[in-house]
Amino acid sequence: MTANTRQSTILLVEDDHLAREVVAENLREAGYLVVAMPDGEAALQALPSVQPGLILSDVRMPRCTGFELLARVRAMSDYRPIPFIIMSARADTSDIRRGMSLGADDYVTKPCLTEDLLETIKMRLARSAMFNEAIRRQQNFLSRVLPHELRTPLSGVIGYADLMIEIGQAGETLSPEDLIDYGTNLQRSGQRLLRVAEDLSLWSWFEVLFDRLRFGKPVELTPITVTKSELEPWIDVIVERVGRKRDVTLDLQPATVNVPSDGLVRVIQHLVENALKFSLQTSPVQITGVLQGAHYEITFRDRGRGMSKEEIEGVGMLLQFRRETHEQQGLGMGLALARNFAQLAGGEFSVISNQPEQGITARLRLLAAEALPAK
């Protein structure tokens, strides 16, 4: 069974024969594959062979109720992620509350309008697809990207350490030139490892802040001053690493923004790094900061190879675009970190394709505390 087939297969569980046939026919007309069962026990027995993309179940049934079916599905790791929608009579609000407490993803009231049912199913299947894609990216990150980003600089550190040990054991010494060369390469490897550690730490901290929001607790914001003199040294770290000092122009109107206490500098570094990484030497990269009413907008404009509409829409955690055709370092976290940082700060992050020119414009929009006099 292909992934697409599984995605569109619905396991319908309904003891009323007429209702089961009507709902099944409506789902089939909408393009879904439907396997209909008369009760929860029959549905459980059918799970291994059906492998549904979604379960739609009535509540009151003989042998095994919808609640019992839901509880048993959620207890099985292989089937736990399957979206589960309960059907309940309009007056039985207690059924709805109980179903949601057991882990149901959604509910529809009986008798239900076909349009409402199809819209609910469409939404839950879409969310399930997004969840599965996030899991796939996470697995790719843990199995391929992260090991590579750790192994490459560690190999450099170990390799130069081995050479130094061998030279020492032979009773020899390194020339000043070799010392500088070895030290430079060790420093470069160490800095790359440090960037990986900082990004993972920042991502973890953002997740802690998002958990606070989920539990109704506010994220504390700190006023931070944004000026050219404050940010230029941090941007120069990125610019000088790739030798593109002349390509970058920095024009920041001074202002104060309300943001989480940590992350602004690293996010800006990532956005500068992305603009440089995906544009050619000597092509301009413009960084501007402008106060726009209650917001402060920092834009990063490059004239590189750009991003497709699908890539822009897919900006998210642990995703590197076109890594197969373009060699690149990093965890692919830069745009996702910027997006999450903006959300936590009550702002916005967007990526816009420069048309008809090449390249993209990344825009970080933050809440402004106050404007400062120009320096």
C-alpha positions in Angstrom: 0.0 0.0 0.0 1.5 3.3 -1.1 1.7 6.4 1.2 -0.8 8.2 -1.0 -3.3 5.3 -0.8 -3.0 5.2 3.0 -3.4 8.9 3.2 -6.8 8.7 1.5 -8.1 5.5 3.2 -10.8 6.1 5.8 -11.9 3.5 8.3 -15.6 4.1 9.0 -17.1 2.6 12.1 -20.8 2.8 12.4 -23.3 0.2 13.7 -26.4 1.6 12.0 -26.4 -0.1 8.5 -28.2 2.7 6.7 -26.1 5.5 8.2 -23.0 3.5 7.4 -23.9 3.1 3.8 -24.9 6.8 3.3 -21.7 8.1 4.9 -19.5 5.6 3.0 -21.0 6.6 -0.3 -20.5 10.3 0.3 -16.9 9.7 1.2 -16.3 7.6 -1.9 -17.9 10.2 -4.1 -15.4 12.7 -2.6 -12.5 10.5 -3.7 -11.7 8.6 -0.5 -11.2 4.9 -0.2 -13.6 3.6 2.5 -13.5 0.5 4.6 -16.7 0.3 6.7 -17.1 -1.7 9.9 -20.2 -2.3 12.1 -18.4 -1.9 15.5 -15.1 -1.2 17.3 -14.1 -4.8 17.6 -14.3 -5.4 13.9 -12.4 -2.2 13.3 -9.6 -3.3 15.5 -9.3 -6.6 13.7 -9.2 -4.7 10.4 -6.5 -2.2 11.4 -3.4 -4.2 10.3 -4.7 -4.8 6.8 -6.5 -1.5 6.2 -3.7 0.8 7.6 -6.1 3.8 7.4 -5.1 7.4 7.1 -8.1 8.4 9.3 -10.7 6.8 11.5 -14.3 8.1 11.6 -16.2 6.4 14.4 -19.7 6.5 16.0 -19.7 6.5 19.8 -22.5 4.1 20.8 -21.9 0.6 19.3 -22.2 -3.0 20.5 -19.2 -5.2 21.4 -16.7 -2.3 21.4 -17.9 1.4 21.7 -16.2 4.3 19.9 -14.7 5.3 23.2 -13.1 1.9 23.7 -11.9 1.8 20.1 -10.3 5.3 20.6 -8.6 4.3 23.8 -7.2 1.1 22.3 -6.0 2.8 19.1 -4.2 5.5 21.2 -2.6 2.7 23.3 -0.9 1.2 20.2 2.2 3.0 19.0 1.8 1.9 15.4 -1.7 3.5 15.1 -1.5 6.3 17.7 -0.8 9.1 15.2 -3.9 8.2 13.0 -6.4 11.1 13.1 -9.5 10.0 14.9 -12.9 11.7 14.5 -15.9 10.8 16.6 -19.5 11.1 15.6 -22.1 11.8 18.3 -25.7 12.9 18.5 -26.1 16.6 18.6 -27.5 16.6 22.2 -24.8 14.4 23.7 -22.2 17.0 24.5 -20.8 14.8 27.3 -19.8 12.3 24.5 -17.8 15.0 22.8 -16.0 16.1 26.0 -15.2 12.5 26.8 -13.9 11.7 23.3 -11.7 14.7 23.3 -10.3 13.8 26.7 -9.4 10.4 25.4 -7.4 11.8 22.5 -9.9 12.3 19.7 -8.7 14.9 17.1 -12.2 16.2 16.2 -15.9 15.5 16.3 -19.0 15.8 14.1 -22.5 15.9 15.3 -25.2 13.5 13.9 -26.9 13.9 11.6 -24.1 15.7 9.9 -23.9 17.8 6.8 -21.8 16.2 4.1 -19.9 19.4 3.5 -19.1 19.8 7.2 -17.9 16.2 7.4 -15.7 16.5 4.3 -14.2 19.7 5.5 -13.3 18.2 8.9 -11.8 15.2 7.3 -9.8 17.3 4.8 -8.4 19.5 7.6 -7.4 16.5 9.8 -5.7 14.7 6.9 -3.8 17.8 6.1 -2.6 18.2 9.6 -1.7 14.6 9.7 0.4 15.0 6.6 2.2 18.0 8.1 2.9 16.0 11.2 4.3 13.1 9.2 6.5 15.4 7.2 7.8 17.0 10.4 8.6 13.5 11.7 10.4 12.7 8.4 12.5 15.9 8.6 13.4 15.2 12.2 14.5 11.7 11.4 16.5 13.0 8.5 18.0 15.6 10.7 19.0 13.1 13.5 20.3 10.5 11.1 22.1 12.6 8.4 22.4 16.3 9.0 23.3 16.5 12.6 25.9 13.6 12.4 27.5 15.3 9.4 27.6 18.7 11.0 29.3 17.2 14.1 31.5 14.7 12.3 33.1 17.1 9.8 34.6 19.6 12.3 35.4 16.8 14.8 37.4 15.0 12.1 39.4 18.1 11.5 40.1 18.5 15.3 41.1 14.9 15.7 43.2 14.9 12.5 45.3 17.9 13.5 45.6 16.6 17.0 46.9 13.3 15.6 49.5 15.1 13.5 50.7 17.1 16.5 51.1 14.0 18.6 53.0 12.3 15.8 55.3 15.2 15.4 55.9 15.4 19.2 56.6 11.6 19.4 59.1 12.0 16.6 61.0 14.6 18.6 60.2 17.3 16.1 58.6 20.7 16.4 56.3 22.7 14.2 57.5 25.8 12.4 55.7 29.1 13.1 53.9 28.9 9.8 52.7 25.3 10.6 51.6 26.4 14.0 49.5 29.2 12.5 48.1 26.8 9.9 47.2 24.1 12.5 45.8 26.7 14.9 43.7 28.3 12.2 42.1 25.0 11.1 41.5 23.9 14.7 39.9 27.3 15.5 37.7 27.0 12.4 36.5 23.5 13.4 35.9 24.6 16.9 33.9 27.6 15.8 31.7 25.5 13.6 31.0 23.1 16.5 30.2 26.1 18.7 27.7 27.4 16.1 26.0 24.0 16.1 25.8 24.0 19.9 24.5 27.5 20.0 21.8 26.8 17.4 20.6 23.7 19.2 20.6 25.5 22.5 18.6 28.4 21.1 16.1 26.1 19.5 15.6 24.3 22.7 15.1 27.5 24.6 12.5 28.7 22.1 10.6 25.4 22.6 10.6 26.1 26.4 9.1 29.5 25.6 6.4 28.0 23.3 5.5 25.6 26.1 4.9 28.6 28.3 2.5 30.0 25.8 0.7 26.7 25.4 0.0 26.7 29.2 -1.2 30.3 29.0 1.9 31.9 30.5 3.3 35.0 28.9 6.8 35.2 27.4 8.8 38.0 29.0 10.1 40.5 26.5 13.1 42.7 27.0 13.8 46.1 25.5 16.9 45.8 23.3 18.5 48.6 21.4 19.2 48.1 17.7 21.8 50.4 16.1 24.4 50.0 13.4 27.3 50.3 15.9 25.8 47.6 18.1 25.1 45.1 15.3 27.9 45.7 12.8 30.6 43.8 14.8 28.3 40.7 15.0 27.5 40.9 11.3 31.2 41.4 10.4 31.9 38.0 12.0 29.8 36.4 9.3 30.8 38.7 6.5 34.6 38.3 7.1 34.3 34.5 7.4 33.3 34.4 3.7 35.4 37.3 2.6 32.5 39.5 1.4 32.9 42.7 3.3 32.5 44.9 0.2 29.2 43.2 -0.8 27.2 44.1 2.3 25.6 47.4 3.0 24.1 48.1 6.4 21.6 50.9 7.0 19.8 50.7 10.4 17.6 53.4 11.8 18.2 53.3 15.6 15.4 51.9 17.6 14.5 49.8 20.6 12.6 46.6 20.2 10.7 44.3 22.7 12.0 40.8 22.2 13.0 37.6 24.1 16.2 38.3 26.1 18.3 36.0 23.9 18.4 35.2 20.2 18.2 38.5 18.3 21.9 38.6 17.4 22.0 34.9 16.4 18.9 35.3 14.2 20.3 38.3 12.5 23.6 36.4 11.9 21.7 33.6 10.4 19.8 35.8 8.0 23.0 37.5 6.9 24.6 34.2 6.5 21.8 32.9 4.3 21.9 35.9 2.1 25.6 35.5 1.5 25.5 31.7 1.2 23.0 31.8 -1.6 24.3 34.7 -3.6 27.4 35.0 -5.7 30.6 36.9 -4.8 30.4 40.6 -5.6 26.6 40.6 -5.8 25.1 43.0 -3.3 23.4 42.2 0.0 21.4 45.0 1.6 20.5 45.0 5.3 18.1 47.8 6.4 16.2 48.6 9.5 13.3 51.0 9.5 10.7 52.1 12.1 7.2 51.5 10.7 4.7 52.8 13.2 4.5 50.3 16.1 7.0 48.0 14.4 10.6 47.9 13.5 11.4 46.1 10.2 14.8 44.6 9.5 15.1 43.4 5.9 17.8 41.3 4.3 17.8 41.5 0.5 20.1 39.5 -1.8 20.3 38.8 -5.5 21.1 35.1 -5.3 19.4 32.0 -6.8 16.2 32.7 -4.8 13.6 30.3 -3.6 10.5 28.7 -5.2 7.0 29.3 -3.9 7.0 25.8 -2.4 10.3 26.4 -0.6 9.1 29.6 0.9 5.9 28.0 2.1 8.0 25.1 3.5 10.2 27.3 5.7 10.5 25.3 8.9 12.6 23.4 11.3 15.7 21.4 10.1 15.1 21.8 6.4 17.9 22.6 4.0 16.8 23.6 0.5 18.4 21.9 -2.5 21.2 20.4 -0.4 21.6 17.7 -3.1 22.7 20.2 -5.7 24.3 22.9 -3.5 26.9 22.1 -1.0 26.2 23.9 2.3 27.1 23.9 5.9 24.7 24.3 8.8 21.7 22.6 10.3 19.1 24.3 8.1 17.7 26.1 11.2 18.3 29.7 10.3 14.9 30.6 8.7 13.0 28.5 11.3 14.8 30.2 14.2 13.9 33.6 12.7 10.3 32.6 12.3 10.0 31.3 15.9 11.8 34.2 17.3 9.4 36.6 15.6 6.4 34.7 16.9 7.7 34.6 20.4 8.2 38.4 20.2 4.7 39.0 18.9 6.1 40.0 15.5 6.3 38.4 12.1 8.9 36.8 9.8 8.4 36.6 6.0 10.4 35.5 3.0 9.5 37.2 -0.3 10.8 36.3 -3.8 12.3 39.3 -5.6 10.6 39.5 -8.9 11.5 40.1 -11.7 15.0 40.2 -10.2 16.6 37.2 -8.6 17.1 36.6 -4.9 14.9 36.9 -1.9 14.0 39.5 0.7 13.7 38.2 4.3 11.8 40.5 6.6 12.0 40.4 10.4 9.1 42.6 11.9 9.4 43.2 15.6 7.4 45.3 18.1 9.1 48.7 18.6 9.5 50.0 22.1 10.6 53.5 21.0 12.6 55.3 18.3 16.0 56.6 19.2 17.8 59.6 17.8 20.0 58.9 14.8 23.7 58.5 15.5 
